[in-house]
Amino acid sequence: MLLRAGCDVALGWDDVEELRGFDVLITEVDPEFDGRLIAARLRAGRPGLPVLFITGWFDHPDFADLGRERILKKPFSQAALAGAIDATVVAGRTRDSDG
């Protein structure tokens, strides 16, 4: 979906340096894969990194602390994904300019 939209995509990562040129991290949050851990690790090296969490488990009590993060609920359309990415990047740039 992202490739069809013309985005550069990197799957997996080893360190923050690999993500230096990227505008946003998109990661899954579900009972078997907790993208919050990835986001925390990457934000330690790149504070302010915009993160979009994708989940079908929004109402799950383990994920109640996602309240202030950008979240896209499954299922979603390509247009919804594109809009969520744009909003996440804009919010990240706004935070950068405020701080």
C-alpha positions in Angstrom: 0.0 0.0 0.0 2.8 2.4 0.9 4.9 1.6 -2.1 1.8 2.2 -4.4 1.4 5.6 -2.8 5.0 6.5 -3.7 6.5 6.3 -0.3 10.0 5.1 0.5 9.7 2.1 2.8 12.3 0.4 5.1 11.3 -2.9 6.6 13.0 -3.7 9.9 15.9 -1.7 11.4 19.0 -2.1 13.4 19.6 1.4 14.7 18.4 5.0 14.5 20.9 5.9 11.8 19.0 3.8 9.3 15.9 5.9 9.9 17.6 9.3 9.7 16.1 10.2 6.3 12.6 9.0 7.2 9.7 11.3 8.2 7.7 8.8 10.2 7.8 5.4 11.9 4.7 3.2 11.3 4.5 0.3 13.6 2.0 -2.3 14.7 0.6 -2.6 18.2 -1.1 -5.9 19.1 -0.8 -8.6 21.8 2.0 -10.4 19.8 4.0 -7.4 18.5 4.3 -4.2 20.7 5.5 -1.4 18.5 5.6 0.9 21.5 8.9 -0.8 22.4 10.4 0.0 19.0 9.1 3.6 19.1 10.6 4.1 22.6 14.0 2.8 21.4 14.1 4.9 18.3 12.9 8.0 20.1 15.7 7.6 22.6 18.1 8.3 19.7 15.8 10.6 17.7 13.5 12.6 20.1 10.4 13.8 18.4 10.3 11.1 15.8 6.7 11.0 14.6 5.1 7.6 15.1 1.9 6.2 13.7 0.6 3.1 15.5 -1.6 0.7 13.5 -3.8 -1.6 15.5 -7.0 -3.6 15.6 -6.8 -3.7 19.3 -7.5 -0.1 20.2 -10.0 -1.0 22.9 -7.7 -3.6 24.5 -6.8 -2.5 28.1 -3.1 -3.2 27.6 -3.0 -0.4 25.0 -4.9 2.3 26.9 -1.7 4.4 27.2 -1.7 5.1 23.4 -4.1 8.0 24.1 -1.8 10.8 23.0 -0.2 9.0 20.0 -1.4 8.9 16.5 -3.4 5.7 15.9 -4.9 4.2 12.8 -7.5 1.5 13.5 -7.7 -1.6 11.3 -9.1 -2.1 8.8 -8.3 1.1 6.9 -8.2 2.3 3.3 -5.2 3.6 1.4 -6.7 7.1 1.6 -7.0 6.8 5.4 -3.4 5.6 5.7 -2.2 8.5 3.6 -4.2 11.0 5.7 -2.9 9.5 8.9 0.7 9.6 7.7 0.3 13.2 6.7 -1.3 14.2 10.0 1.5 12.4 11.9 4.3 14.1 10.0 2.6 17.5 10.4 2.1 17.0 14.1 5.8 16.0 14.5 6.9 19.1 12.6 4.7 21.3 14.8 6.2 19.7 18.0 9.7 20.4 16.6 9.0 24.0 15.9 7.3 24.5 19.3 10.3 23.0 21.2 
